[in-house]
Amino acid sequence: MLSWTLVFLVVAVIAAVFGFGGIAASAAGIAQILFFIFLVLFVVSLVMGATRRGL
C-alpha cells in the first residue's frame, strides 16, 4: 500500500510540474488517504503482534 502512495505522489508532482493543477490535487489527495490508511494498518499490526507475543 505504501508503494501505491508513492506512485500517486510521483504522479501528483509530475502533474504539478506540467501545470495540471486538478490532476495534481486529486493525486495528492489519494496519496494522502492511502498513506493514512497504511499508518493505521501498520499500527494495528504492531498492536496485534505485541499482544500475540504477550508483551
C-alpha positions in Angstrom: 0.0 0.0 0.0 2.9 2.3 0.7 4.1 1.7 -2.9 0.7 3.0 -4.2 1.1 6.1 -2.1 4.5 6.8 -3.6 3.1 6.2 -7.1 0.3 8.7 -6.6 2.7 11.2 -5.0 5.0 11.0 -8.1 2.0 11.4 -10.4 1.0 14.5 -8.4 4.4 16.0 -8.6 4.7 15.4 -12.3 1.2 16.8 -13.0 2.0 19.9 -10.9 5.2 20.5 -12.9 3.3 20.3 -16.2 0.6 22.6 -14.9 -2.3 20.2 -14.4 -3.5 21.5 -11.0 -6.7 19.5 -10.8 -5.0 16.2 -11.5 -2.2 17.1 -9.1 -4.6 17.9 -6.3 -6.5 14.7 -6.9 -3.4 12.5 -7.0 -2.0 14.2 -3.8 -5.3 13.7 -2.0 -5.4 10.0 -3.0 -1.8 9.6 -1.8 -2.6 11.3 1.5 -5.6 9.0 2.1 -3.6 5.9 1.2 -0.7 7.0 3.5 -3.0 7.4 6.5 -4.7 4.0 5.8 -1.2 2.5 5.7 -0.3 4.1 9.0 -3.5 2.8 10.7 -2.9 -0.7 9.3 0.7 -0.6 10.4 -0.2 0.4 14.0 -2.9 -2.3 14.1 -0.4 -4.9 13.0 2.1 -3.8 15.6 -0.5 -4.0 18.4 -1.7 -7.4 17.2 1.8 -8.6 17.1 2.6 -7.4 20.5 -0.5 -8.9 22.0 0.2 -12.2 20.3 3.7 -12.4 21.8 2.4 -11.4 25.2 4.4 -8.2 25.6 
